Amino acid sequence: MRWIRRHFIGFIAILVLVYLFVPIAVVAVLSFNNPEGKYNTRWNEFSFDAWTNICGVPGVCDSFVISVRIGIISTLVATILGTMIAFGLVRYRFRGRSSTNLLIFLPMATPEVVMGASLLALFLNLRFPLGEMTIIIAHIMFTISFVVVTVKARLQGMDPGLEEAARDLYAGPGATFRFVTFPLVAPGIAGAALLGFSLSFDDFIISFFNAGTVVTFPIYIWGAAQRGIPVQVNALATLVFMIALAIVLITQLVGSRRRKMLEQEISRKSSSVDALVPKS
């Protein structure tokens, strides 16, 4: 019982990770399958056909490129606006600040089907043609909230004494932001951007309401599921997962290397100071 209590949390963590990654592993395995029929749900035989001819099925790569383009544009705009909103909410006190904080959470709490239908009604009343631009506007609207929340958490965890120390050393507002504030907030901004891109690329409900004739990757998968999802979809999904995993690993390696370099620099300077102090 003592051994079980000591390893219980680790055992639960392993089960949760298995639960999360088993579906991804199934998708990756089926990307190397050569199914007998049109439904790629059972293993038949090993094949590289989907990877060597990843755009072989009409519409797969086109919808994938559209989703990537929409995700990049909406992420850039939402990250810039959301970061400025987060700075304003954390660094300044103004009338209506509490109400603004509440309004920021509303898009996150609103069901997507309600938001999609509301945006569709808005665009139709304004006689705005449905298409790629309406999807981008809708994605910017609901991803801003996630960017604000993520960057706010980073800003609230910062030590204000670091910026005060920079100002005490005669650094101006621009230099303080460039060399102190922005490097400290950059990981939060990067995380918010990655989250925003994932939400935009993955969105189906809001995109479906406001897409018009545009077919994004999730909409293509939804349509293909009715007649059999091609193996190329599994290959593209596995490729996206591998790219995301590589970005995370590279970020972790760069951060670990920077921490080691900083520790070595601090240790070197401490040794230099100790060498200058006369021994009693």
TABELFEN-V903348 format. One record per residue. N is the residue number from 0. NEAR is the number of other ideal C-beta (glycine too) atoms within 12 Angstrom. Layout:
N&NEAR ; N&NEAR
//
This chain:
0&7 ; 1&7 ; 2&9 ; 3&11 ; 4&10 ; 5&10 ; 6&13 ; 7&14 ; 8&12 ; 9&14 ; 10&15 ; 11&13 ; 12&13 ; 13&14 ; 14&14 ; 15&13 ; 16&14 ; 17&14 ; 18&13 ; 19&13 ; 20&16 ; 21&14 ; 22&16 ; 23&22 ; 24&19 ; 25&19 ; 26&28 ; 27&25 ; 28&24 ; 29&31 ; 30&35 ; 31&26 ; 32&32 ; 33&22 ; 34&25 ; 35&15 ; 36&15 ; 37&15 ; 38&18 ; 39&33 ; 40&19 ; 41&14 ; 42&17 ; 43&18 ; 44&14 ; 45&16 ; 46&23 ; 47&16 ; 48&23 ; 49&33 ; 50&23 ; 51&14 ; 52&17 ; 53&24 ; 54&21 ; 55&18 ; 56&28 ; 57&13 ; 58&24 ; 59&32 ; 60&24 ; 61&21 ; 62&34 ; 63&30 ; 64&22 ; 65&30 ; 66&40 ; 67&25 ; 68&25 ; 69&43 ; 70&37 ; 71&23 ; 72&26 ; 73&41 ; 74&36 ; 75&26 ; 76&26 ; 77&41 ; 78&37 ; 79&24 ; 80&25 ; 81&39 ; 82&36 ; 83&23 ; 84&30 ; 85&35 ; 86&26 ; 87&22 ; 88&30 ; 89&28 ; 90&23 ; 91&15 ; 92&11 ; 93&13 ; 94&8 ; 95&13 ; 96&17 ; 97&13 ; 98&13 ; 99&22 ; 100&21 ; 101&15 ; 102&19 ; 103&30 ; 104&20 ; 105&20 ; 106&31 ; 107&23 ; 108&16 ; 109&20 ; 110&15 ; 111&27 ; 112&16 ; 113&18 ; 114&29 ; 115&30 ; 116&20 ; 117&24 ; 118&35 ; 119&27 ; 120&16 ; 121&20 ; 122&26 ; 123&17 ; 124&10 ; 125&13 ; 126&9 ; 127&19 ; 128&17 ; 129&27 ; 130&21 ; 131&27 ; 132&21 ; 133&33 ; 134&45 ; 135&34 ; 136&30 ; 137&41 ; 138&47 ; 139&34 ; 140&36 ; 141&40 ; 142&44 ; 143&39 ; 144&35 ; 145&38 ; 146&44 ; 147&40 ; 148&30 ; 149&34 ; 150&43 ; 151&31 ; 152&22 ; 153&29 ; 154&33 ; 155&20 ; 156&16 ; 157&26 ; 158&15 ; 159&18 ; 160&12 ; 161&21 ; 162&27 ; 163&15 ; 164&15 ; 165&25 ; 166&20 ; 167&12 ; 168&14 ; 169&10 ; 170&19 ; 171&14 ; 172&15 ; 173&13 ; 174&16 ; 175&23 ; 176&21 ; 177&17 ; 178&20 ; 179&27 ; 180&31 ; 181&24 ; 182&21 ; 183&24 ; 184&32 ; 185&26 ; 186&24 ; 187&33 ; 188&33 ; 189&27 ; 190&27 ; 191&37 ; 192&32 ; 193&28 ; 194&32 ; 195&41 ; 196&34 ; 197&26 ; 198&37 ; 199&42 ; 200&37 ; 201&29 ; 202&39 ; 203&29 ; 204&29 ; 205&39 ; 206&43 ; 207&29 ; 208&28 ; 209&39 ; 210&37 ; 211&22 ; 212&14 ; 213&30 ; 214&30 ; 215&42 ; 216&38 ; 217&34 ; 218&31 ; 219&34 ; 220&32 ; 221&21 ; 222&22 ; 223&27 ; 224&18 ; 225&11 ; 226&15 ; 227&19 ; 228&31 ; 229&36 ; 230&41 ; 231&39 ; 232&35 ; 233&36 ; 234&35 ; 235&38 ; 236&36 ; 237&28 ; 238&26 ; 239&28 ; 240&25 ; 241&19 ; 242&19 ; 243&21 ; 244&17 ; 245&14 ; 246&20 ; 247&18 ; 248&14 ; 249&15 ; 250&19 ; 251&15 ; 252&14 ; 253&17 ; 254&18 ; 255&14 ; 256&14 ; 257&17 ; 258&14 ; 259&14 ; 260&14 ; 261&15 ; 262&14 ; 263&14 ; 264&14 ; 265&14 ; 266&14 ; 267&14 ; 268&14 ; 269&14 ; 270&13 ; 271&12 ; 272&11 ; 273&12 ; 274&11 ; 275&10 ; 276&10 ; 277&6 ; 278&6 ; 279&3
//
